[in-house]
Amino acid sequence: MSFIKSKSSGSNSSVKVFYQEYGKGKPVVFIHGWPLNHEMWEYQLAELPKHNLRCITYDRRGFGKSDRPWEGYDYTTLADDLNELITQLHLSEVTLVGFSMGGGEIASYIGKYGTAKIEKVVFISSVTPFRLKTEDNPNGTDKLTFDDTIHKIEEDRPAFLIEFGKKFYGVEEKKQTVSQAMLDWNQNLCLMSSAKATVDCVRSFSETDFREDIKKITVPVLIIHGDADKTVPIEASADKTAAMLPHAKYMVYKDAPHGLFITEKEKLNADLIHFITEKNSEFKS
C-alpha cells in the first residue's frame, strides 16, 4: 500500500495518508466525500485512466486506510494534507476533482497555496461556498440541523448511516435509484471511518466559510450538481458557487441526487473526460 506522511495537528508526529493511483498522463486528483473514502470513485477510476489520465485518489485522514488522529479535521489541516500529496508525488498541471466535502478541500487548498500547480478544478455536489445559515447567508442550513446529525451519529452511527445512504442516493419508497447491494457497499465504506473523524468533519464542512477562497480560483472550473440533491441543496451551494465563478462551466443534472457519481456514472465520466482533456482556453474568463 502507498502512503504519504503529513503533519499531525498539535504535535511533532506525522499522519500517514493512504493514496492509490491508476494510469499515466496528466494528473487528476480525486477527493472523496463524507463519510466515505477513496473507494467511492470506483466507476471513475475504472474509466478515466483509459484516456491518458493519471488518476490519483486518497483517503482523508480519519477515513479508509489513512491514520486516525484524534485532531486535525479542520479544513486548514486537510488542505495541508492535499498539499503534501501534490508535493510528495511531484505533481503539476493537476486537475482537482472534489465531491461534496471534498470541494471544500479544493477551495481551502487554493485559498492557502494558490493555483501554481493546478490546471483545472471540478466541483461535484460540493458543499461550497458556505453551508451554515447566518445573517449574511440566509439560504444556508440551520446549525440545529447539523447538531441533530451529530447527535444521531453519536447515538447510533450505523443506524444513522443507513438512512443517510438512502437520502444520499435518492432512494425512496417507490424509487429505487441504486440496488440494495450498492447501499450495503456504501454502508461498509462509511463504517471504515473513525467515529471522531465522522463527527468532527460535520463541524468542518458545515461551519467553514469558503467564500473568500472561491474568489481566488482563476483556473477553468466545472461545477456539477443534481437538482434533486437533498443532502446539499443546489440553491444554497452550486448555484452560489457558479454565481461567484462566472467563468465556470455549470452543469445541472436533472433529477439527480447527491450521490450522482453512482446514479449518473456514465454521464459524469463523459463530462469529466471532456472537461479535463479539452483546451483550457474555452473556459477562461
Buried (B, 14 or more C-beta within 10 A) or exposed (E): EEBBBBBBBEEEEBBBBBBBBBBEBBBBBBBBBBBBBBBBBBBBBEBBBEBEBBBBBBBBBBBBBBBBBBBBBBBEBBBBBBBBBBEBBEBEEBBBBBBBBBBBBBBBBBBBBEBEBBBBBBBBBBBBBBBBBEEEBEEBBEBEEBEEBBEBBEEEBEEBBBEBBBBBBBBEEEEBBBEEEBBEBBBEBBEBBBBBBBBBBBBBBBBBBBBEBBBEBBBBBBBBBBBBBEBBBBEBBBBBBBEBBEEBBBBBBEEBBBBBBBBBBEBBBEBBBEBBBEEEEEBEE
